Amino acid sequence: MKANQFVAGLLSAVLLASSSLMAHSIVGSGPGETSKKVVAKAVNYTVDTEQSSLTWNAKKVGGEHTGTLKLAKGQLTAEGNKLTAGNFVIDMTTIVDTDITNPSGNKRLTDHLKSEDFFSVEKNPTATFKITKVAPIASAKAGEPNHTVTGDLSIKGTTKSISFPAVVNVSGSRVEATGMATINRIDYDIKYRAAIIGTAADKIIDDTFTLNIKLVANKGDKLTAEKTK
């Protein structure tokens, strides 16, 4: 009987010690320590300037114009399936109109857009956008914008923060992001035929224009730092 009690007591002690050890290993490796949750490493994706595109649209009284721009370079960063950062450079020398079919009329408008009245391309050959925040949109449906992208847009030496809805998809070795940003040209001192300077009502060009953005980026090198929290 005593032998049985001794064995039962020994087993209880072993089980108690084992439970204590397991609890300790879950909480941390030492007194006062807590376990660290490892977050996915940040991965760089290089923007494919050939597959990516920028399309602009500007309206005026009685009409509108549409055209394109090309990207010079860009990079997006993701952690797991989440876009976290990025930037791209726009080659302003590539601005063209696509709706005027008459060659001389098309060239006249394109040259005007490059002039001091608009983007002053000779002095400011590039524009840049740097992402500062990417926030998910709750309950977004498939194919609809699922994130709000915020970033600093620099045109003609002036930088302003803008936000726009975008469809973002991070999958394997590829990131795709599409969205339409509305840009107020007055913020960048582009005031040609703006109402603010007293332009005649029938000659006013809208203060805002839109930029449809499509970015396609492929996986690059992993960042060396691993984040934990």
N, C-alpha and C positions, 0 to 999 in steps of 0.2 A: 504494500500500500504506500509506504513512504517512498519507495523507488518510483512508483508511478507519479506521486506528487512532485518529486524532484525533477523528473523528465518533463512534466507539464510546465513547471516553473521555468525550466531552462528554455523550452520552446517559446514561452511568452516573452522572455527577455530578448531572445534572438529576433522575434518578430517586431518588438518595440524598437530595437536598435536599427533594424532594417528600414522601418517606416520613417524613423527620424533621419536616417541617411538620405532616403529618397526625397523627403521634404526639403532637406538642406540643398541637395543637388538641383532641385527645381528653382529655388529662390536665388541661389547664386553659388559661387565657388568658395565663399568665405563669409564670415560674420559681417552683416551690414551690406552685403553686395546683392544686387539684383541682376537678373539675366538681361542681356542686350538683344534687342530685336534687330536683325540684320535686314536692311532695306536693299532692294535691287540696285546694282551698280548703274551709274549714269553712263549712257552710251551715246556717242556722237553719230549723227547721220549727215552725210554730205548732200547738199541740195543738187539735184540733177538739173542744170540750167536749160537743157534741151527739152526735158519732159515737163518742166514747170512753165507757168505762163502768168502774165499780168495783162489785164484788159481794162482800159479806162473808158469812162463815159462822162461827158460834160453836156449840160443842157443850157439852152439860151432861149430868149423869147422867140417863139416860132420855129424852133428846131433843136438839134443836138448833134454831137459828133462822138464817134467811137474810134478807139485805136488801141495800139499795143505798146508795151515796153518789154525789154529783156532784162533778165537777172544777170548780174556779173558773177555772183557767188553767194553761197549761203550755207548755214549749218543749223541743224536742229538737234536737241538733246532730249532723250527720254530715259525714264527710270521704270523698268518693267514695261507696262503698256501705257504709261502716262507721259505725255509731252510736258516737259518742265521748263525748257528754255530754247532759245534760238535767235538767229539774226539773218538778215539777207541784205545784199547791196543791189540797188537798181541802177542800171546803166542808162542814165537820162539821155545820152546821145542817140539812143535807139528809138526814141519816141516817134511814132508814126500815126497817121490817120488811116483808117481802113474803110471809111464810108464814102469818101469823095473819089469818084472814078476818073475824073478828068486829071491827067498828070500834072498840069501846071497849077490847077487849083489845089490839088493835094500837096504839092511842094510848097505852095504859098502858106497854107495853114501849118504844115509841119515846121517850116522855118520860123513862123511867127511863134509857135509854141516853144521853140528853142531860144527865142530872143529874150531881151530884158523885160518885156511886157509880161512874160509868163515865167518859165523855169530857168532862165539865164544859164543855159547849158554850158556855154564856154567857160564861165567862172565856176559853175557847180555841176560837173559832169556826172556826179553820182548822188543818189539819195539812199538813206539807210532806214532799216526798221529793226529794233531790238526788242524781243519779247521780255516783259517784266512780270507777267502773271498769266497763268492758264487755269481757268476755273470751270469745272464741269457744270453742265446744265442738267438739273434734275429731271428725270423722267423723259429725256429726249427720245423721240421716236427714230427708228432706222431711217437713214437718209437725210434727217433734219439736223441742223446745228446741234452739236452735243457739248460744245465748250464755248466760253467767252475768252477771247484772246485780247490781252492788253499789252501795249508796248509803246516805245518811243519812236516816233517817225520824224526823221530829219530831212528837210527839204530847204535848199538855198541857205544853209547854215543855221536854220531855226529848227528847234526840236520841241515837239508837242506830244503829249500822251493821247493815244486813241484806243478805243476798244471796239471789237466787232465780233459777231457770232461766227463760228466756224465748225465745219465737220472735220474732226481729227480722228485718224485711224493709225494706230501703231501696231504693226503685225510683222513678226519675224525680223527680217533684215530691211524693212521698208517702213517709211512714215509718209502718209499723205495728209495734207491739210488744205481745205478749200474754204474760202469765205469772201464776203464783200465788205470792204471798209468804205465809209463815207468820210470824205476829207474836206475840211473847210479851207479853201485856198487863201482866205483873208488872213488866217493864222500864220501863213508863210509869206505874207507881204506880196501876194499876187492879186492886184486890185484892178487889173485892166477890165474896163466896162463893168465894174461892180456898182451896185446901187449906192454903196457907202460913199462913193466919190462923186455922186450926182449925175451918173450916166442917164441919158434919156431913156424913158421907160421901154421904148421899142427896140433898144439896143443892149439891154442888160443881159449879162451872162451870169448864170446862177453862181452863188458863192461856194456851193459845194459840188464836188464831183465824186464819182464812185470808182473804186479800184477792185476789180475781181481778181482774187489771188488764188493761184493753184500751186502748191508746193509738193514736189515729189523728192524724197531724200532716201539715200541708201546708206546702210550701216558703215561706219568708219571705225576708228580705234576706240577701245574702251578707255574711259578716264581711269586713272590709277587710284584715285581716292575712293574708298568705300565708306558710305555713310551709315551710321547706326543711330538708333534712338532707344 
